[in-house]
Amino acid sequence: MSMGSSWQVFSKATPPERGAFPLDLHGECADIVKQYLACMRSQKGQAVGCRDLTQRYLACRMDKGLMERDSFDNLGFSKEAEAAAAARSGAAPAVPSSPSSSPSSQQTK
């Protein structure tokens, strides 16, 4: 056996964690991809600043049937994941509005 093919004996292919999904061959989400790439250039490759576009892209793929619908919490967009991403980038995490300031939670006397 040659050294060039010895890795084939020891490595085992593993399927993707979320399974396979079709490519966007018709460019149904291409406008969001272009916005995301422009954002990544302006952010110097730091994806944290472009998380909103990432979420919009995933929503587009789900809406167009290009990926299975899933909760954004499962896709890394939970409040905890956002706080961790903000901490890694050095930015302040987004502060959610307090429940007492929303009109639905104000009590009448």
Rosetta silent file (secondary structure, phi, psi, omega in degrees, C-alpha in Angstrom):
SEQUENCE: MSMGSSWQVFSKATPPERGAFPLDLHGECADIVKQYLACMRSQKGQAVGCRDLTQRYLACRMDKGLMERDSFDNLGFSKEAEAAAAARSGAAPAVPSSPSSSPSSQQTK
SCORE:     score description
SCORE:     0.000 S_00000001
   1 L     0.000  134.694 -179.951    0.000    0.000    0.000 S_00000001
   2 L   -82.075  158.881 -179.683    1.375    3.412   -0.900 S_00000001
   3 H   -65.577  -28.551 -177.878    1.581    6.243    1.599 S_00000001
   4 H   -65.280  -27.630 -177.928   -0.770    8.351   -0.518 S_00000001
   5 H  -107.504    3.782 -177.489   -3.742    6.089    0.107 S_00000001
   6 H   -67.587  -26.521  179.323   -3.039    5.068    3.701 S_00000001
   7 H   -64.909  -27.081 -179.539   -5.288    7.814    5.085 S_00000001
   8 H   -65.356  -29.961 -179.851   -8.265    6.109    3.456 S_00000001
   9 H   -71.741  -37.064 -172.313   -7.812    3.116    5.738 S_00000001
  10 H   -95.217  -25.107 -178.063   -7.823    5.160    8.935 S_00000001
  11 L   -91.668  147.806  178.690  -10.285    7.956    8.244 S_00000001
  12 L  -126.474  128.147  179.442  -14.008    7.475    8.329 S_00000001
  13 L   -70.531  138.600  176.424  -16.407    9.873    6.645 S_00000001
  14 L  -118.885  140.629  179.996  -19.066   11.333    8.905 S_00000001
  15 L   -71.212  158.690  177.374  -22.324   12.796    7.649 S_00000001
  16 L   -61.598  150.974 -177.378  -23.110   16.470    8.269 S_00000001
  17 L   -60.259  -39.639 -177.312  -24.733   17.201   11.615 S_00000001
  18 L  -100.833    4.837  179.572  -27.893   18.605   10.044 S_00000001
  19 L    86.173  175.012 -179.101  -27.973   16.399    6.950 S_00000001
  20 L   -83.280  150.898  176.285  -27.648   17.349    3.298 S_00000001
  21 L  -141.452  151.794 -176.558  -29.617   20.200    1.788 S_00000001
  22 L   -70.672  150.105  175.114  -30.023   21.374   -1.807 S_00000001
  23 L   -72.866  157.020  177.926  -27.953   24.204   -3.208 S_00000001
  24 L   -86.671   70.228 -174.470  -29.671   27.453   -4.110 S_00000001
  25 L   -66.500  -25.454 -177.758  -29.171   26.858   -7.839 S_00000001
  26 L   -97.047    4.986  176.316  -31.834   29.395   -8.852 S_00000001
  27 L    66.187   33.038 -177.209  -30.452   32.168   -6.628 S_00000001
  28 L   -65.405  -25.522  179.766  -33.622   32.491   -4.584 S_00000001
  29 L  -117.306   20.790 -174.080  -31.655   33.881   -1.620 S_00000001
  30 H   -64.424  -34.765 -178.729  -28.851   35.505   -3.632 S_00000001
  31 H   -64.212  -37.629  178.495  -29.694   39.070   -2.582 S_00000001
  32 H   -70.446  -37.302  177.985  -29.200   38.184    1.092 S_00000001
  33 H   -61.577  -43.266  179.229  -25.953   36.372    0.256 S_00000001
  34 H   -62.768  -41.745  177.976  -24.638   39.516   -1.479 S_00000001
  35 H   -64.174  -40.437  179.722  -25.576   41.643    1.538 S_00000001
  36 H   -64.230  -45.520  179.656  -23.898   39.155    3.859 S_00000001
  37 H   -63.016  -39.316  176.481  -20.672   39.114    1.841 S_00000001
  38 H   -64.900  -39.677  177.613  -20.599   42.920    1.795 S_00000001
  39 H   -63.087  -44.428 -179.970  -21.167   42.916    5.556 S_00000001
  40 H   -61.940  -38.290  176.934  -18.337   40.420    6.076 S_00000001
  41 H   -64.507  -44.275 -178.603  -15.995   42.641    4.045 S_00000001
  42 H   -69.440  -26.887  179.685  -16.963   45.706    6.087 S_00000001
  43 L   -91.937    5.735 -179.436  -16.582   43.737    9.345 S_00000001
  44 L    55.911   41.506  174.369  -13.148   42.416    8.269 S_00000001
  45 L    84.718    2.380  179.524  -14.325   38.802    8.423 S_00000001
  46 L   -89.126  107.732 -173.478  -15.957   38.985   11.865 S_00000001
  47 H   -70.431  -17.214 -177.328  -19.310   37.233   11.445 S_00000001
  48 H   -58.674  -38.549 -179.910  -20.707   38.510   14.751 S_00000001
  49 H   -72.353   -8.765 -177.088  -21.580   41.841   13.161 S_00000001
  50 H  -116.151   16.923 -176.301  -23.516   40.080   10.402 S_00000001
  51 H   -60.157  -34.626  179.391  -25.633   37.708   12.527 S_00000001
  52 H   -62.877  -39.714  178.065  -28.882   39.398   11.479 S_00000001
  53 H   -70.144  -34.524  176.544  -28.103   38.664    7.820 S_00000001
  54 H   -62.056  -44.126  179.715  -27.172   35.087    8.689 S_00000001
  55 H   -65.382  -40.594  177.336  -30.554   34.650   10.349 S_00000001
  56 H   -63.331  -38.662  179.028  -32.327   36.243    7.362 S_00000001
  57 H   -64.713  -45.470  178.928  -30.471   33.878    5.002 S_00000001
  58 H   -63.705  -39.587  177.050  -31.485   30.811    7.000 S_00000001
  59 H   -62.288  -41.333  177.807  -35.089   32.061    7.124 S_00000001
  60 H   -60.916  -46.656  179.428  -35.016   32.520    3.333 S_00000001
  61 H   -60.391  -40.863  179.250  -33.725   28.973    2.841 S_00000001
  62 H   -67.639  -42.495 -179.773  -36.449   27.591    5.101 S_00000001
  63 H   -63.296  -34.110 -177.674  -39.152   29.669    3.367 S_00000001
  64 L   -90.131    1.713  179.071  -38.021   28.482   -0.088 S_00000001
  65 L    76.184   21.057 -179.476  -37.822   24.814    0.960 S_00000001
  66 L   -90.147   -7.764  173.041  -34.040   24.693    0.616 S_00000001
  67 L  -155.414  158.013 -179.479  -33.614   23.419    4.152 S_00000001
  68 L   -67.681  138.491  178.849  -35.796   21.845    6.792 S_00000001
  69 L   -66.150  135.829 -179.263  -37.602   24.330    9.010 S_00000001
  70 L  -148.706  160.563  177.519  -36.048   24.523   12.460 S_00000001
  71 L   -70.634  141.529  178.087  -36.115   26.811   15.475 S_00000001
  72 L   -66.340  -24.911  174.374  -33.551   29.611   15.407 S_00000001
  73 L   -60.863  -39.549  179.226  -32.622   28.599   18.955 S_00000001
  74 L   -72.204  -18.422 -178.174  -31.442   25.266   17.521 S_00000001
  75 L   -98.496   10.799  175.895  -29.463   27.101   14.844 S_00000001
  76 L    92.464   19.321 -179.416  -27.426   29.144   17.312 S_00000001
  77 L  -113.517   27.806  175.313  -29.619   32.243   17.578 S_00000001
  78 L   -76.291  165.657  178.861  -30.756   31.869   21.176 S_00000001
  79 H   -60.094  -36.667  179.546  -30.210   34.742   23.622 S_00000001
  80 H   -66.670  -41.171  179.630  -27.383   32.750   25.233 S_00000001
  81 H   -66.952  -38.445  178.652  -25.659   32.189   21.883 S_00000001
  82 H   -66.348  -40.077  178.220  -25.998   35.867   20.999 S_00000001
  83 H   -64.729  -40.670  178.744  -24.516   36.890   24.358 S_00000001
  84 H   -65.652  -40.332  178.796  -21.607   34.473   23.863 S_00000001
  85 H   -65.310  -40.684  178.823  -20.996   35.798   20.340 S_00000001
  86 H   -65.779  -38.394  179.009  -21.036   39.373   21.609 S_00000001
  87 H   -64.802  -39.543  179.234  -18.600   38.461   24.387 S_00000001
  88 H   -66.198  -34.386 -177.570  -16.203   36.884   21.871 S_00000001
  89 H   -85.954  -12.033 -178.814  -16.305   39.983   19.685 S_00000001
  90 L    85.938    3.049  179.241  -15.928   42.368   22.597 S_00000001
  91 L   -88.414  158.216  177.003  -19.232   44.048   21.805 S_00000001
  92 L   -76.681  137.125  178.594  -21.954   44.615   24.337 S_00000001
  93 L   -67.195  153.672  177.741  -24.779   42.084   24.050 S_00000001
  94 L   -64.859  133.906 -178.910  -28.142   43.304   22.888 S_00000001
  95 L   -95.191  118.696  179.226  -30.269   44.292   25.867 S_00000001
  96 L   -69.774  149.701  178.476  -33.795   42.939   25.625 S_00000001
  97 L   -67.811  144.954 -177.566  -36.564   45.359   26.492 S_00000001
  98 L   -74.347  146.275 -178.310  -37.872   44.900   29.980 S_00000001
  99 H   -62.198  -29.059 -176.750  -41.286   43.295   30.316 S_00000001
 100 H   -72.417  -18.979 -178.741  -42.547   46.185   32.438 S_00000001
 101 H   -87.779  -11.420  179.588  -42.009   48.689   29.606 S_00000001
 102 L   -80.013  143.921 -177.389  -44.206   46.857   27.115 S_00000001
 103 H   -60.686  -32.171 -176.332  -47.828   48.078   26.878 S_00000001
 104 H   -71.377  -21.601 -176.485  -49.238   44.587   27.326 S_00000001
 105 H   -99.736   -5.304  178.651  -47.603   44.130   30.715 S_00000001
 106 L   -77.343  134.608 -177.306  -48.579   47.473   32.220 S_00000001
 107 L   -95.033  144.252  175.948  -51.329   47.121   34.725 S_00000001
 108 L   -93.329  145.653 -178.037  -54.216   49.498   35.002 S_00000001
 109 L  -108.872    0.000    0.000  -55.203   50.743   38.437 S_00000001
